Amino acid sequence: MISDFLLKLVPFSPNELNDIVSHFEKEHVAKDEVLIKEGQICHKLYFIEQGIGRSYYLKEDGKDVTQWFFGDGNFMTSADSFFQQSPSLYFLEVLEDAVLYSITKEKMDLLLAKYHKMETLSRLVTIEILNQIVQKLNAIQFQTAKERYNYMLADFPDIAQRVSLGHIASYLGITQETLSRIRRKN
């Protein structure tokens, strides 16, 4: 639940927490729904209570490449688009029926101005996201395909049961054939 996630990071008072959570809208989203398309401005930040999503882009040949997976208990957005209110470079898609909590940029800015602790939360979440991006970049640059696969499983243990192998292979930067060989040997 979103309140548990927030409290895990910052000690909000009950009144602060109730006010903050009241600015989020609960949404039930169907599998394969695209929340934002490339070129659109992302106006919402999503918290995934249940479900899994991904961000992806299209190559010139029309093939999609998964940039990131977002699982239960994590925020999901097109970060550059949401925070800068600029056109998104990515699509955001829900890969299974999901329960999301969304907040608009305007409501987020209101909460950031109202509560100093929200700035702390924002900083902690941003640092975590930056850390994950650096780790993925390091994995792509320095790890073998098998090491990248095992690293992904550490973050998303049940991903192979929830996401297509094509999405997983594109996330890892390998072919589906290579992924199949790695999975057979694991």
HUTALIN-V816627 format. One record per helix or strand of 2 or more residues. SS is the DSSP state (h for helix, s for strand). FROM is the first residue (numbers start at 1). LEN is the number of residues. If there is no record, write none. Layout:
SS,FROM,LEN / SS,FROM,LEN
//
This chain:
h,2,8 / h,14,9 / s,25,5 / s,34,3 / s,44,7 / s,53,6 / s,64,7 / s,74,3 / h,79,6 / s,91,4 / s,98,7 / h,105,10 / h,116,27 / h,145,11 / h,159,4 / h,165,8 / h,176,10
//
